[in-house]
Amino acid sequence: MGLSDSGLHAKYRHNENGSLKSATAKIRTEDLGKGTSTNSSSRIFARNLGCEGDDAGHAIGNRLGGSGGKSNVFPQAPSVNRGEFRDFEGDVAESVKRGSNVIVRVVPQYDEGSTRPHSILYQARVDGSTESRIFLNPCSCNC
């Protein structure tokens, strides 16, 4: 895994069109709260892949040490990004705070030819046990 701008040990894979294929990171206590916010460039990038009303959602959350740069964002419905996705990241952060060994993997799921994921697979491996969640990513535009 490589070192991201925020210091997080993460690996990002992208599709030929620039959309995020997967993000994997080992989250350590020292990573918590060290992520970065999105910037205008990453927000424009994500919206160009999705809808005008989309958030530039962090694959590896800001609170987990994830960067707000283009390599770690994808178009995400605001209600999901600021709701159940964020809540699950909070559970992951709590596991790290308790001293657990945590590795996360985020895999956006796309329809063929689309650059906006219809859902996101989020896997958190905590002390050897993996919890997988699928978050739907509803679109409010015709994408």
Secondary structure by P-SEA (a helix, b strand, c coil): cccccccccbbbbbcccccccccccccccccccccccccaaaaaaaaaaccccccccccccccccccccccccccccaaaaacaaaaaaaaaaaaaaaccbbbbbbbbbbccccccccbbbbbbbcccbbbbbbbbbcccccc
